[in-house]
Amino acid sequence: MPGTVLLLAASPLGKGRLVDAAGVLPVLAAVAPAVLSGTETANVVELADPLEPQAVLTRLRAAAAAPGPLTVYLAGQLQLDRKQRLPHVALARTTAATVRYTALPWHWIRDELRLRSAADAALVVDLHADAEAWRYVAERGLDCGPNAAVYGRVAPASGRRGLAEPAYMKAVATLLRSGHRPPLLRLHEQALARIAEAGAGRDLVFAHPPAGPARPDGSAPPLPGGAHRHPHTFARAPHPGAPAVPPAGHVAPPSAHVTSPVVRPAAPGSAAPAPVPGSRTAPAHTPHPTGPDPHTAISTAVRDGRHAEAAELAARYEAAAVRAHGPASDTALHWAEVRADLAMFAGDAVGSCRAWLAVAGVRLAAGQAVDAPAVEAAADRAHHQWGRIEDSARARELGSALAELRLRVPGRREGALENVQRQLRQLQDAAR
């Protein structure tokens, strides 16, 4: 089965730019698609200095929905928004004052990998952070959820004139140009050794390889040797051989900025289709020796069209999590969100909308803020699914609940409440 690769390189075009992220794309583009993916064939999507976060989300969602292994190579710049103080990947139009509306929220990446497993989804990241984002990552890490293998580094702003370069990602690309992709942990170690020689000693280095399946209550199994894992963030790993000196500054020539995505086709002879939005499936893979990964089993069932089976399995895990930890626990809410996604994949817009409304209600009742990312995401997804309901009676019923939710959770996009109220009036007028 062909793999999917998303190459994303982004940084602001203005004076707040820290790194020439897009400068690494020509090096990555010189690597064969199959080597980037680690599969026999692959589809590769490139995004260089994109302008709109929604456009990036669309591409990310399509890549996450494609069957086969997924690898995301991300080079860019981290900044915090002023309202929620959460990390975002800055895009071409991002400024310090507009992060919330012009940058890609980091939690969007985490959310799109919800139905993936760490055995078939990987992030390779090379990020530079301004002072505020650097402190955030140093203290809290980056929440990628339990369902992706993550390798890479976050580097602080150099404090020198000129742009930094994505040295780690360039090292990864250079190693891959040999025509062979070793296991990602080994590739990660080799890339670190190369940039350590260049003096990149202040970086935060992260390695989160697949760690086996979740237990029925959603918790991760213990690591061997008595090691510990933070449940939802990058696990920090030591930087092998790195001297304790700041990274050298580097002035890179400006690169051409592509504002529309470039899709590289699969390798010659492949009949693999391009990623198609609207579904999120993943292939089966060899189970971990300690048991099957529920996300993989669910994804395989969705791919095969066994939607009822996938929903039943997710419901069992949710019920177990509710019994063990309560309905507002992270694990129970995770499985509730999985069930909402599964209803969407099955074409059940009513069920999906109702499930997302319930998730938002549980989060709010638990005291989560109306502008918390997970609350906003639940409201947005409920709104999206409501717009797909064809039954007018059901649309009126759920529209009233959605309007009440939007009064409390307006979300990031202006006019969301007005949109619901306007469509609801039209539905009510049509019923008279």
Buried (B, 14 or more C-beta within 10 A) or exposed (E): BBBBBBBBBBBBBEEBBBBBBBBBBEBBBEBBBBBBBBBBBBBBBBBBBBBBBEBBBEBBBBBBBBBBBBBBBBBBBBBBBEEBEBBBBBBBBBBBEBBBBBBBBBBBBBBBBBBBBBBBBBBBBBBBBBEBBBEBBEEEBBBBBBBBBBBBBBBBBBEEEEBBBBBBBBBBBBBBBEEEBBEBBEBBBBBBBBBBEBBBBBBBBBBBBBBBBBBBBBBBBEEEEEEEBEEBBBBBBEBEEBEEEBBEBBEBEEBEBBEEBEEBEBBEEBEBEEBEEEBBBBBBBEBBEEEBBBBBBBBBBBBEEBBEBBBBBBBEBBEBBBEBBEBBBEBBBBBBBBBBBBBBBBEBBBBBBBBBBBBBBBBBEEEBEBBBBBBBBBBBBBBBBBBBBEEBEBBBBBBBBBBEBBEEBBBBEEEBBEBBBEBBEEBEEEEE
